């Protein structure tokens, strides 16, 4: 499976600008890929103001993801703020090339930022079957909870989408390798770069690790699309 990791900055609470910027990145590479992975809260950055940016499952960003998946003939995944039944979710959306979708609501909310006060936690783990692979997609702080990611489903690939700050980069690198080794699976982490409105700095370190903990793709700190 060929995977594209999109590592870039995100405009604060600006879905229109983020869709435009990410769209340029995705449409800018010509290689055929099977899966495109975007960061956490791709349309807004890691905001605790869900009312400002929340969309529905019939909103612009979801429709945009479906359009991109069809246009690139590739699956695409990222998370965004979704409002549903009066609750706000940090929801990962996995879109297949035909536009079909599966979703996962972030289970472990980052209490140090007050995420648990703004968003409703998910309950169920998602396993996606795609092109002969079983993929387990998770979001950021989930990385610190090994029991939840335990490979009881015999999945092949773990994928983490994140807004993981620079100050904890060492933990990001270590934990991605740990999850790969303990679950005997390929593990991918996609993080953003830049500085957000809360002055949190991000240096990416998007990467891919094999089941022995060796790098398939070493951590990157620059803006780009990594294949």
N, CA, C and O of each residue as an XYZ file, in Angstrom:
908
protein
N       0.840     -1.188      0.000
C       0.000      0.000      0.000
C       0.877      1.240      0.000
O       1.824      1.330      0.781
N       0.572      2.191     -0.864
C       1.320      3.437     -0.936
C       0.532      4.525     -0.222
O      -0.636      4.765     -0.528
N       1.186      5.181      0.736
C       0.513      6.140      1.606
C       1.189      7.500      1.486
O       2.416      7.588      1.453
N       0.387      8.559      1.422
C       0.883      9.933      1.405
C       0.603     10.580      2.748
O      -0.549     10.624      3.179
N       1.625     11.081      3.415
C       1.512     11.765      4.695
C       1.598     13.267      4.445
O       2.597     13.752      3.913
N       0.561     14.001      4.824
C       0.520     15.438      4.590
C       0.902     16.156      5.882
O       0.137     16.159      6.846
N       2.081     16.761      5.896
C       2.561     17.500      7.066
C       2.673     18.976      6.698
O       3.462     19.348      5.830
N       1.880     19.810      7.363
C       1.871     21.226      7.020
C       1.297     22.030      8.182
O       0.859     21.463      9.183
N       1.304     23.345      8.043
C       0.702     24.216      9.047
C      -0.807     24.277      8.833
O      -1.307     23.952      7.757
N      -1.524     24.698      9.875
C      -2.976     24.834      9.803
C      -3.363     26.254     10.208
O      -2.840     26.792     11.184
N      -4.272     26.850      9.462
C      -4.776     28.178      9.793
C      -5.764     28.072     10.950
O      -6.621     27.188     10.952
N      -5.651     28.956     11.925
C      -6.443     28.853     13.141
C      -7.924     29.127     12.876
O      -8.308     30.211     12.436
N      -8.730     28.124     13.154
C     -10.193     28.228     13.085
C     -10.668     28.789     11.746
O     -11.580     29.613     11.689
N     -10.030     28.325     10.673
C     -10.361     28.834      9.340
C     -10.518     27.670      8.355
O      -9.599     27.380      7.588
N     -11.672     27.005      8.375
C     -11.873     25.846      7.499
C     -11.684     26.151      6.017
O     -11.141     25.320      5.288
N     -12.116     27.317      5.556
C     -11.995     27.651      4.130
C     -10.533     27.697      3.718
O     -10.145     27.112      2.707
N      -9.720     28.401      4.512
C      -8.292     28.493      4.189
C      -7.615     27.134      4.277
O      -6.775     26.806      3.439
N      -7.970     26.340      5.282
C      -7.340     25.028      5.431
C      -7.722     24.074      4.304
O      -6.876     23.322      3.820
N      -8.975     24.096      3.883
C      -9.362     23.247      2.743
C      -8.591     23.642      1.493
O      -8.130     22.783      0.742
N      -8.452     24.954      1.274
C      -7.725     25.431      0.097
C      -6.255     25.019      0.149
O      -5.700     24.530     -0.835
N      -5.636     25.222      1.302
C      -4.212     24.913      1.459
C      -3.948     23.419      1.331
O      -3.040     23.003      0.611
N      -4.744     22.611      2.033
C      -4.556     21.166      1.963
C      -4.903     20.630      0.583
O      -4.261     19.698      0.098
N      -5.912     21.208     -0.050
C      -6.260     20.798     -1.400
C      -5.124     21.017     -2.379
O      -4.877     20.182     -3.249
N      -4.434     22.134     -2.240
C      -3.282     22.403     -3.104
C      -2.188     21.367     -2.885
O      -1.560     20.905     -3.838
N      -1.963     21.004     -1.625
C      -0.957     19.978     -1.325
C      -1.328     18.644     -1.977
O      -0.497     17.997     -2.614
N      -2.580     18.252     -1.807
C      -3.022     16.954     -2.306
C      -3.051     16.924     -3.829
O      -2.635     15.942     -4.443
N      -3.534     17.983     -4.426
C      -3.599     18.022     -5.893
C      -2.248     18.297     -6.534
O      -2.090     18.183     -7.750
N      -1.273     18.662     -5.703
C       0.039     19.001     -6.236
C       0.949     17.823     -6.511
O       1.953     17.972     -7.207
N       0.620     16.643     -5.975
C       1.475     15.489     -6.297
C       0.765     14.591     -7.304
O      -0.449     14.395     -7.247
N       1.557     14.055     -8.224
C       1.003     13.307     -9.351
C       1.035     11.797     -9.143
O       0.369     11.059     -9.869
N       1.804     11.330     -8.155
C       1.937      9.893     -7.952
C       0.595      9.280     -7.538
O      -0.192      9.910     -6.832
N       0.351      8.077     -7.972
C      -0.826      7.339     -7.525
C      -0.571      6.803     -6.117
O       0.460      6.181     -5.860
N      -1.508      7.046     -5.214
C      -1.383      6.532     -3.858
C      -2.684      5.826     -3.489
O      -3.716      6.009     -4.135
N      -2.610      5.024     -2.445
C      -3.792      4.299     -1.970
C      -4.484      5.020     -0.820
O      -5.702      4.926     -0.671
N      -3.704      5.748      0.004
C      -4.256      6.384      1.197
C      -3.550      7.718      1.441
O      -2.324      7.805      1.373
N      -4.336      8.749      1.723
C      -3.814     10.075      2.065
C      -4.175     10.344      3.518
O      -5.337     10.229      3.905
N      -3.171     10.705      4.328
C      -3.390     10.919      5.753
C      -3.146     12.384      6.104
O      -2.076     12.927      5.828
N      -4.144     13.018      6.712
C      -4.096     14.419      7.119
C      -4.010     14.518      8.642
O      -4.285     13.536      9.332
N      -3.636     15.679      9.182
C      -3.521     15.810     10.638
C      -4.863     15.849     11.354
O      -5.926     15.878     10.734
N      -4.778     15.850     12.671
C      -5.939     16.043     13.543
C      -6.518     17.441     13.348
O      -5.786     18.387     13.057
N      -7.844     17.568     13.510
C      -8.540     18.851     13.374
C      -8.022     19.624     12.161
O      -7.590     20.772     12.266
N      -8.080     18.965     11.023
C      -7.499     19.479      9.784
C      -8.094     20.806      9.336
O      -7.426     21.566      8.636
N      -9.322     21.103      9.716
C      -9.973     22.312      9.226
C      -9.844     23.504     10.165
O     -10.266     24.608      9.820
N      -9.258     23.295     11.364
C      -9.293     24.357     12.363
C      -8.062     24.504     13.232
O      -7.898     25.540     13.876
N      -7.182     23.499     13.279
C      -6.205     23.438     14.340
C      -6.869     22.955     15.619
O      -8.088     22.793     15.669
N      -6.060     22.725     16.659
C      -6.553     22.094     17.887
C      -7.262     23.126     18.767
O      -6.700     23.619     19.746
N      -8.487     23.437     18.405
C      -9.262     24.475     19.071
C     -10.185     23.921     20.150
O     -10.729     22.824     20.024
N     -10.348     24.704     21.211
C     -11.318     24.385     22.242
C     -12.556     25.275     22.110
O     -13.297     25.485     23.071
N     -12.758     25.787     20.909
C     -13.932     26.602     20.585
C     -14.758     25.891     19.512
O     -14.863     26.381     18.388
N     -15.346     24.740     19.851
C     -16.013     23.948     18.821
C     -17.173     24.670     18.137
O     -17.429     24.442     16.955
N     -17.867     25.528     18.859
C     -18.996     26.236     18.258
C     -18.567     27.081     17.064
O     -19.347     27.307     16.139
N     -17.318     27.546     17.094
C     -16.815     28.431     16.045
C     -16.608     27.702     14.725
O     -16.783     28.291     13.658
N     -16.239     26.433     14.785
C     -15.805     25.726     13.575
C     -16.589     24.443     13.287
O     -16.367     23.804     12.258
N     -17.494     24.064     14.176
C     -18.174     22.770     14.026
C     -18.967     22.687     12.730
O     -19.581     23.659     12.290
N     -18.939     21.502     12.130
C     -19.714     21.207     10.929
C     -20.544     19.957     11.184
O     -20.403     19.306     12.219
N     -21.388     19.637     10.255
C     -22.143     18.389     10.318
C     -21.526     17.396      9.341
O     -20.611     17.731      8.589
N     -22.040     16.175      9.364
C     -21.561     15.160      8.433
C     -22.001     15.438      6.996
O     -21.586     14.750      6.064
N     -22.846     16.455      6.831
C     -23.222     16.888      5.479
C     -22.589     18.243      5.163
O     -22.989     18.913      4.211
N     -21.597     18.644      5.968
C     -20.976     19.948      5.812
C     -19.917     20.013      4.731
O     -19.608     19.020      4.072
N     -19.365     21.217      4.564
C     -18.432     21.485      3.470
C     -17.175     20.623      3.532
O     -16.719     20.120      2.505
N     -16.614     20.450      4.718
C     -15.348     19.719      4.788
C     -15.534     18.241      4.493
O     -14.686     17.639      3.836
N     -16.614     17.645      4.958
C     -16.879     16.237      4.656
C     -17.115     16.056      3.154
O     -16.589     15.121      2.552
N     -17.893     16.936      2.559
C     -18.122     16.863      1.109
C     -16.818     17.054      0.342
O     -16.590     16.400     -0.675
N     -15.975     17.939      0.827
C     -14.663     18.182      0.210
C     -13.788     16.928      0.287
O     -13.124     16.581     -0.689
N     -13.782     16.253      1.427
C     -13.012     15.016      1.560
C     -13.515     13.949      0.590
O     -12.718     13.243     -0.027
N     -14.819     13.833      0.459
C     -15.375     12.862     -0.483
C     -14.976     13.201     -1.922
O     -14.627     12.313     -2.699
N     -15.029     14.481     -2.268
C     -14.640     14.906     -3.619
C     -13.178     14.577     -3.877
O     -12.838     14.068     -4.946
N     -12.310     14.860     -2.914
C     -10.883     14.575     -3.085
C     -10.622     13.080     -3.249
O      -9.836     12.667     -4.101
N     -11.288     12.279     -2.426
C     -11.088     10.826     -2.499
C     -11.454     10.301     -3.884
O     -10.740      9.470     -4.446
N     -12.555     10.782     -4.426
C     -12.975     10.348     -5.758
C     -12.026     10.862     -6.834
O     -11.678     10.135     -7.763
N     -11.611     12.123     -6.701
C     -10.741     12.724     -7.709
C      -9.364     12.067     -7.738
O      -8.789     11.889     -8.812
N      -8.834     11.708     -6.585
C      -7.508     11.083     -6.505
C      -7.587      9.560     -6.574
O      -6.558      8.887     -6.625
N      -8.813      9.012     -6.576
C      -9.010      7.564     -6.552
C      -8.200      6.941     -5.417
O      -7.509      5.938     -5.598
N      -8.304      7.562     -4.248
C      -7.556      7.117     -3.071
C      -8.414      7.328     -1.833
O      -9.269      8.213     -1.807
N      -8.188      6.517     -0.813
C      -8.821      6.769      0.475
C      -8.142      7.973      1.119
O      -6.976      8.259      0.844
N      -8.876      8.673      1.976
C      -8.321      9.833      2.663
C      -8.872      9.866      4.079
O     -10.040      9.553      4.309
N      -8.021     10.249      5.029
C      -8.474     10.308      6.415
C      -7.894     11.516      7.132
O      -6.765     11.930      6.868
N      -8.679     12.074      8.041
C      -8.277     13.193      8.882
C      -9.383     13.401      9.892
O     -10.456     12.812      9.761
N      -9.143     14.234     10.907
C     -10.216     14.506     11.861
C     -10.627     15.965     11.796
O      -9.846     16.823     11.384
N     -11.863     16.241     12.207
C     -12.388     17.593     12.259
C     -13.466     17.665     13.331
O     -13.887     16.642     13.871
N     -13.907     18.876     13.634
C     -14.926     19.093     14.660
C     -16.305     18.880     14.044
O     -16.689     19.556     13.089
N     -17.034     17.934     14.608
C     -18.380     17.610     14.124
C     -19.397     17.827     15.253
O     -19.175     17.417     16.393
N     -20.496     18.468     14.918
C     -21.612     18.619     15.854
C     -22.700     17.617     15.494
O     -23.097     17.504     14.334
N     -23.175     16.895     16.499
C     -24.195     15.876     16.257
C     -25.017     15.686     17.527
O     -24.475     15.419     18.599
N     -26.311     15.825     17.393
C     -27.238     15.638     18.518
C     -26.866     16.496     19.731
O     -26.965     16.058     20.878
N     -26.440     17.723     19.447
C     -26.115     18.650     20.520
C     -24.752     18.461     21.153
O     -24.408     19.172     22.097
N     -23.968     17.518     20.653
C     -22.623     17.265     21.169
C     -21.579     17.588     20.109
O     -21.857     17.571     18.910
N     -20.369     17.882     20.581
C     -19.245     18.129     19.682
C     -18.257     16.973     19.791
O     -17.962     16.488     20.884
N     -17.756     16.545     18.644
C     -16.821     15.419     18.593
C     -15.564     15.803     17.804
O     -15.633     16.532     16.815
N     -14.432     15.303     18.258
C     -13.206     15.338     17.467
C     -13.246     14.042     16.663
O     -12.786     12.994     17.118
N     -13.804     14.137     15.462
C     -14.160     12.937     14.705
C     -13.193     12.661     13.550
O     -12.992     13.497     12.670
N     -12.609     11.477     13.581
C     -11.818     10.996     12.458
C     -12.771     10.435     11.405
O     -13.674      9.654     11.706
N     -12.544     10.853     10.175
C     -13.352     10.366      9.055
C     -12.438      9.655      8.070
O     -11.438     10.215      7.622
N     -12.783      8.430      7.739
C     -12.043      7.653      6.742
C     -12.940      7.547      5.517
O     -14.007      6.934      5.567
N     -12.499      8.148      4.417
C     -13.291      8.172      3.187
C     -12.662      7.240      2.159
O     -11.480      7.370      1.840
N     -13.436      6.315      1.648
C     -12.971      5.407      0.607
C     -13.011      6.110     -0.755
O     -13.682      7.133     -0.893
N     -12.311      5.585     -1.756
C     -12.299      6.223     -3.069
C     -13.671      6.425     -3.697
O     -13.848      7.328     -4.514
N     -14.641      5.600     -3.327
C     -15.991      5.764     -3.894
C     -16.861      6.727     -3.078
O     -18.035      6.925     -3.392
N     -16.280      7.323     -2.032
C     -17.017      8.277     -1.211
C     -17.651      7.692      0.040
O     -18.114      8.438      0.902
N     -17.681      6.370      0.154
C     -18.200      5.751      1.377
C     -17.329      6.174      2.559
O     -16.128      6.393      2.401
N     -17.934      6.289      3.740
C     -17.195      6.768      4.904
C     -17.376      5.864      6.121
O     -18.413      5.225      6.304
N     -16.327      5.836      6.944
C     -16.400      5.267      8.285
C     -15.838      6.305      9.243
O     -14.988      7.108      8.858
N     -16.305      6.297     10.492
C     -15.886      7.328     11.432
C     -15.440      6.741     12.764
O     -15.824      5.639     13.155
N     -14.609      7.531     13.442
C     -14.152      7.185     14.790
C     -14.076      8.485     15.594
O     -13.415      9.434     15.173
N     -14.741      8.534     16.736
C     -14.681      9.693     17.621
C     -13.569      9.490     18.643
O     -13.514      8.465     19.323
N     -12.696     10.468     18.740
C     -11.531     10.381     19.625
C     -11.939      9.918     21.021
O     -12.788     10.530     21.668
N     -11.326      8.839     21.469
C     -11.694      8.220     22.745
C     -11.052      8.936     23.931
O     -11.708      9.191     24.941
N      -9.765      9.258     23.801
C      -9.027      9.839     24.918
C      -8.813     11.332     24.670
O      -7.968     11.727     23.867
N      -9.583     12.143     25.366
C      -9.548     13.592     25.179
C      -8.463     14.194     26.072
O      -8.260     13.753     27.203
N      -7.776     15.199     25.551
C      -6.594     15.760     26.211
C      -7.022     16.731     27.307
O      -7.282     17.906     27.047
N      -7.091     16.225     28.530
C      -7.634     17.004     29.649
C      -6.776     18.219     29.984
O      -7.305     19.219     30.469
N      -5.468     18.165     29.742
C      -4.601     19.306     30.052
C      -4.980     20.547     29.245
O      -4.706     21.672     29.662
N      -5.611     20.336     28.089
C      -6.078     21.459     27.272
C      -7.576     21.710     27.458
O      -8.135     22.615     26.840
N      -8.219     20.918     28.302
C      -9.647     21.063     28.520
C     -10.500     20.456     27.425
O     -11.677     20.790     27.296
N      -9.913     19.560     26.629
C     -10.666     18.950     25.529
C     -11.871     18.173     26.054
O     -12.920     18.138     25.411
N     -11.722     17.556     27.210
C     -12.815     16.761     27.786
C     -14.001     17.625     28.211
O     -15.106     17.112     28.389
N     -13.784     18.925     28.374
C     -14.861     19.835     28.750
C     -15.609     20.385     27.535
O     -16.720     20.899     27.659
N     -14.987     20.271     26.360
C     -15.554     20.847     25.136
C     -16.124     19.795     24.188
O     -17.021     20.084     23.396
N     -15.603     18.583     24.273
C     -15.965     17.534     23.327
C     -16.461     16.292     24.054
O     -16.132     16.066     25.218
N     -17.239     15.508     23.367
C     -17.728     14.240     23.887
C     -16.812     13.119     23.418
O     -16.505     13.022     22.229
N     -16.379     12.283     24.333
C     -15.470     11.188     23.993
C     -16.199     10.084     23.246
O     -17.367      9.800     23.513
N     -15.494      9.467     22.309
C     -16.030      8.294     21.640
C     -15.874      7.060     22.514
O     -15.244      7.106     23.570
N     -16.450      5.969     22.066
C     -16.388      4.731     22.840
C     -15.796      3.570     22.039
O     -15.133      2.699     22.601
N     -16.035      3.562     20.745
C     -15.738      2.377     19.949
C     -14.500      2.552     19.080
O     -14.310      3.586     18.440
N     -13.685      1.547     19.071
C     -12.512      1.461     18.207
C     -12.974      1.151     16.780
O     -13.956      0.437     16.579
N     -12.269      1.686     15.811
C     -12.612      1.447     14.408
C     -11.518      0.623     13.735
O     -10.335      0.939     13.858
N     -11.906     -0.415     13.036
C     -10.995     -1.173     12.173
C     -11.517     -1.056     10.750
O     -12.649     -1.444     10.463
N     -10.692     -0.521      9.865
C     -11.075     -0.333      8.467
C     -10.400     -1.405      7.629
O      -9.191     -1.609      7.734
N     -11.170     -2.087      6.802
C     -10.587     -3.048      5.863
C     -10.513     -2.392      4.498
O     -11.524     -1.973      3.935
N      -9.291     -2.311      3.973
C      -9.064     -1.559      2.737
C      -7.903     -2.169      1.959
O      -6.781     -2.248      2.461
N      -8.176     -2.590      0.755
C      -7.165     -3.145     -0.154
C      -6.377     -4.287      0.479
O      -5.162     -4.388      0.307
N      -7.073     -5.131      1.202
C      -6.442     -6.306      1.783
C      -5.747     -6.059      3.108
O      -5.145     -6.972      3.673
N      -5.824     -4.829      3.612
C      -5.209     -4.479      4.892
C      -6.287     -4.126      5.916
O      -7.346     -3.599      5.574
N      -5.992     -4.428      7.168
C      -6.815     -3.949      8.267
C      -6.092     -2.769      8.912
O      -4.944     -2.888      9.340
N      -6.782     -1.628      8.974
C      -6.187     -0.388      9.469
C      -6.931      0.059     10.722
O      -8.161      0.070     10.750
N      -6.181      0.425     11.753
C      -6.754      0.970     12.981
C      -6.360      2.447     13.089
O      -5.223      2.749     13.451
N      -7.278      3.370     12.781
C      -6.950      4.792     12.851
C      -7.327      5.383     14.211
O      -8.433      5.167     14.707
N      -6.395      6.131     14.805
C      -6.605      6.739     16.113
C      -6.151      8.194     16.082
O      -5.580      8.654     15.094
N      -6.412      8.920     17.183
C      -6.180     10.365     17.178
C      -5.322     10.794     18.369
O      -5.708     10.602     19.521
N      -4.182     11.364     18.088
C      -3.304     12.105     18.996
C      -3.147     11.463     20.374
O      -2.380     10.511     20.521
N      -3.861     11.967     21.390
C      -3.676     11.524     22.775
C      -3.964     10.038     22.961
O      -3.519      9.445     23.944
N      -4.697      9.431     22.041
C      -4.894      7.972     22.065
C      -3.557      7.238     22.110
O      -3.474      6.116     22.610
N      -2.511      7.876     21.584
C      -1.190      7.246     21.510
C      -0.671      6.848     22.886
O       0.126      5.917     23.002
N      -1.113      7.542     23.927
C      -0.620      7.276     25.277
C      -1.383      6.158     26.000
O      -1.117      5.885     27.171
N      -2.323      5.517     25.312
C      -3.175      4.506     25.963
C      -3.044      3.175     25.228
O      -3.846      2.876     24.343
N      -2.045      2.375     25.586
C      -1.756      1.146     24.849
C      -2.855      0.095     24.920
O      -3.013     -0.693     23.988
N      -3.609      0.072     25.999
C      -4.650     -0.953     26.117
C      -5.714     -0.769     25.037
O      -6.202     -1.744     24.466
N      -6.071      0.485     24.759
C      -7.111      0.754     23.762
C      -6.671      0.332     22.361
O      -7.493     -0.103     21.555
N      -5.382      0.459     22.074
C      -4.887      0.109     20.736
C      -4.432     -1.346     20.627
O      -3.950     -1.767     19.576
N      -4.581     -2.103     21.690
C      -4.098     -3.495     21.680
C      -4.645     -4.245     20.475
O      -5.830     -4.151     20.155
N      -3.773     -4.987     19.817
C      -4.103     -5.598     18.526
C      -4.853     -6.916     18.683
O      -4.342     -7.984     18.344
N      -6.056     -6.822     19.195
C      -6.889     -8.016     19.347
C      -7.645     -8.346     18.063
O      -8.216     -9.429     17.937
N      -7.649     -7.414     17.111
C      -8.363     -7.615     15.839
C      -7.447     -8.099     14.723
O      -7.889     -8.275     13.587
N      -6.168     -8.317     15.039
C      -5.185     -8.742     14.047
C      -5.095     -7.724     12.897
O      -5.060     -8.098     11.725
N      -5.060     -6.441     13.251
C      -4.907     -5.413     12.219
C      -3.451     -5.336     11.762
O      -2.551     -5.853     12.423
N      -3.236     -4.683     10.624
C      -1.909     -4.609     10.010
C      -1.225     -3.264     10.215
O       0.001     -3.185     10.288
N      -2.038     -2.197     10.306
C      -1.487     -0.841     10.327
C      -2.201      0.005     11.385
O      -3.430      0.040     11.441
N      -1.415      0.681     12.216
C      -1.932      1.697     13.128
C      -1.651      3.064     12.507
O      -0.554      3.306     12.002
N      -2.637      3.952     12.545
C      -2.447      5.305     12.022
C      -2.872      6.301     13.096
O      -3.991      6.243     13.605
N      -1.969      7.211     13.432
C      -2.271      8.264     14.395
C      -2.243      9.623     13.708
O      -1.260      9.973     13.055
N      -3.333     10.393     13.858
C      -3.412     11.765     13.379
C      -3.232     12.671     14.578
O      -3.800     12.399     15.636
N      -2.454     13.750     14.449
C      -2.148     14.511     15.654
C      -1.975     16.002     15.422
O      -1.690     16.469     14.319
N      -2.164     16.733     16.537
C      -1.621     18.073     16.752
C      -0.764     17.928     18.015
O      -1.201     18.269     19.114
N       0.451     17.421     17.843
C       1.319     17.048     18.971
C       2.423     18.090     19.094
O       3.237     18.220     18.180
N       2.477     18.844     20.207
C       3.390     19.986     20.297
C       4.862     19.599     20.408
O       5.215     18.498     20.830
N       5.701     20.553     20.010
C       7.152     20.350     19.974
C       7.708     19.892     21.316
O       8.592     19.036     21.359
N       7.203     20.448     22.408
C       7.761     20.169     23.728
C       7.684     18.691     24.097
O       8.454     18.218     24.933
N       6.753     17.954     23.473
C       6.618     16.529     23.777
C       6.980     15.638     22.580
O       6.494     14.513     22.465
N       7.832     16.153     21.697
C       8.207     15.394     20.498
C       8.912     14.097     20.837
O       8.681     13.080     20.183
N       9.764     14.113     21.847
C      10.488     12.893     22.209
C       9.521     11.780     22.592
O       9.722     10.621     22.227
N       8.475     12.133     23.327
C       7.459     11.140     23.706
C       6.733     10.602     22.470
O       6.473      9.403     22.379
N       6.407     11.480     21.523
C       5.770     11.083     20.257
C       6.597     10.027     19.543
O       6.072      8.994     19.126
N       7.900     10.289     19.403
C       8.775      9.350     18.700
C       8.845      8.007     19.422
O       8.742      6.954     18.793
N       9.019      8.044     20.732
C       9.139      6.817     21.510
C       7.849      6.002     21.481
O       7.878      4.786     21.288
N       6.721      6.676     21.673
C       5.446      5.969     21.764
C       5.012      5.369     20.435
O       4.405      4.299     20.415
N       5.307      6.029     19.337
C       4.984      5.442     18.036
C       5.736      4.129     17.839
O       5.174      3.149     17.350
N       7.010      4.117     18.223
C       7.787      2.872     18.113
C       7.255      1.810     19.081
O       7.186      0.628     18.746
N       6.888      2.244     20.267
C       6.360      1.296     21.252
C       5.076      0.634     20.764
O       4.913     -0.581     20.878
N       4.161      1.443     20.217
C       2.907      0.881     19.711
C       3.181     -0.092     18.554
O       2.508     -1.116     18.438
N       4.146      0.218     17.716
C       4.478     -0.667     16.596
C       4.998     -2.010     17.093
O       4.576     -3.065     16.619
N       5.921     -1.961     18.053
C       6.559     -3.182     18.535
C       5.589     -4.040     19.337
O       5.527     -5.253     19.135
N       4.832     -3.430     20.243
C       3.956     -4.222     21.102
C       2.792     -4.833     20.339
O       2.277     -5.884     20.722
N       2.373     -4.175     19.254
C       1.245     -4.690     18.465
C       1.693     -5.437     17.210
O       0.862     -5.947     16.459
N       2.997     -5.501     16.984
C       3.560     -6.189     15.822
C       2.874     -5.724     14.534
O       2.375     -6.530     13.749
N       2.864     -4.412     14.343
C       2.197     -3.852     13.172
C       2.962     -2.641     12.671
O       3.782     -2.069     13.389
N       2.687     -2.256     11.432
C       3.215     -1.009     10.893
C       2.478      0.147     11.571
O       1.270      0.069     11.798
N       3.202      1.213     11.892
C       2.604      2.346     12.590
C       3.000      3.650     11.907
O       4.173      3.892     11.619
N       1.988      4.485     11.654
C       2.186      5.761     10.970
C       1.694      6.883     11.876
O       0.615      6.789     12.462
N       2.484      7.938     11.987
C       2.067      9.119     12.720
C       2.141     10.341     11.820
O       3.166     10.588     11.185
N       1.060     11.104     11.764
C       1.030     12.332     10.962
C       0.707     13.506     11.883
O      -0.331     13.528     12.545
N       1.607     14.472     11.911
C       1.476     15.624     12.788
C       1.596     16.909     11.968
O       2.089     16.894     10.841
N       1.149     17.995     12.536
C       1.226     19.293     11.866
C       2.543     19.996     12.199
O       3.310     19.524     13.038
N       2.800     21.127     11.535
C       3.902     22.010     11.873
C       3.334     23.410     12.113
O       2.137     23.644     11.943
N       4.216     24.342     12.513
C       3.801     25.725     12.689
C       3.437     26.055     14.127
O       3.692     25.267     15.037
N       2.837     27.227     14.326
C       2.441     27.710     15.649
C       0.962     28.062     15.628
O       0.477     28.680     14.680
N       0.241     27.665     16.683
C      -1.191     27.956     16.703
C      -1.480     29.227     17.504
O      -0.557     29.891     17.976
N      -2.749     29.558     17.653
C      -3.145     30.795     18.323
C      -2.832     30.782     19.813
O      -2.836     31.836     20.448
N      -2.566     29.634     20.372
C      -2.189     29.523     21.780
C      -0.676     29.509     21.967
O      -0.173     29.232     23.056
N       0.048     29.819     20.871
C       1.520     29.853     20.862
C       2.151     28.491     21.128
O       3.284     28.411     21.602
N       1.421     27.424     20.824
C       2.009     26.091     20.860
C       2.724     25.848     19.535
O       2.154     26.044     18.461
N       3.974     25.422     19.627
C       4.775     25.177     18.427
C       4.753     23.690     18.078
O       4.798     22.830     18.958
N       4.683     23.408     16.796
C       4.652     22.034     16.286
C       5.749     21.856     15.243
O       5.921     22.700     14.364
N       6.486     20.759     15.344
C       7.559     20.512     14.374
C       7.335     19.213     13.592
O       8.268     18.671     13.000
N       6.127     18.734     13.593
C       5.809     17.569     12.784
C       6.314     16.267     13.358
O       5.741     15.718     14.299
N       7.410     15.777     12.771
C       7.922     14.437     13.072
C       6.955     13.360     12.582
O       6.845     12.292     13.185
N       6.255     13.650     11.481
C       5.487     12.597     10.826
C       6.451     11.500     10.408
O       7.580     11.775     10.001
N       5.996     10.240     10.513
C       6.920      9.123     10.312
C       6.161      7.830     10.074
O       4.947      7.750     10.263
N       6.917      6.814      9.650
C       6.379      5.467      9.490
C       7.371      4.473     10.081
O       8.573      4.547      9.828
N       6.843      3.539     10.877
C       7.664      2.578     11.611
C       7.187      1.166     11.287
O       5.985      0.931     11.157
N       8.119      0.229     11.155
C       7.688     -1.141     10.900
C       7.446     -1.886     12.203
O       7.602     -1.320     13.284
N       7.064     -3.158     12.102
C       6.651     -3.933     13.281
C       7.812     -4.282     14.205
O       7.590     -4.786     15.306
N       9.059     -4.020     13.773
C      10.226     -4.228     14.624
C      10.707     -2.923     15.255
O      11.685     -2.907     16.003
N      10.013     -1.834     14.946
C      10.389     -0.538     15.494
C      11.420      0.204     14.677
O      11.965      1.206     15.138
N      11.701     -0.264     13.468
C      12.649      0.411     12.589
C      11.911      1.395     11.678
O      10.762      1.164     11.301
N      12.573      2.477     11.334
C      11.935      3.471     10.494
C      11.812      3.012      9.047
O      12.789      2.573      8.439
N      10.618      3.116      8.509
C      10.395      3.035      7.068
C      10.566      4.433      6.493
O      11.127      4.610      5.411
N      10.078      5.416      7.225
C      10.299      6.824      6.911
C      10.673      7.528      8.204
O       9.884      7.543      9.148
N      11.861      8.110      8.261
C      12.309      8.800      9.458
C      11.512     10.088      9.672
O      10.964     10.642      8.719
N      11.444     10.565     10.914
C      10.662     11.769     11.214
C      11.062     12.968     10.360
O      12.245     13.247     10.162
N      10.054     13.664      9.864
C      10.260     14.849      9.029
C       9.817     16.094      9.791
O       8.848     16.063     10.549
N      10.550     17.198      9.576
C      10.221     18.437     10.251
C       9.809     19.552      9.281
O       9.476     20.658      9.707
N       9.833     19.261      8.000
C       9.533     20.295      7.002
C       8.110     20.150      6.485
O       7.473     19.109      6.645
N       7.635     21.204      5.872
C       6.349     21.192      5.212
C       6.438     20.302      3.976
O       7.385     20.424      3.199
N       5.472     19.412      3.783
C       5.534     18.593      2.582
C       4.571     17.441      2.556
O       3.836     17.182      3.509
N       4.599     16.750      1.423
C       3.848     15.514      1.214
C       4.879     14.408      1.145
O       5.743     14.416      0.268
N       4.796     13.459      2.058
C       5.797     12.392      2.157
C       5.165     11.064      1.785
O       4.138     10.675      2.343
N       5.786     10.367      0.836
C       5.240      9.126      0.294
C       6.055      7.922      0.769
O       5.743      6.786      0.412
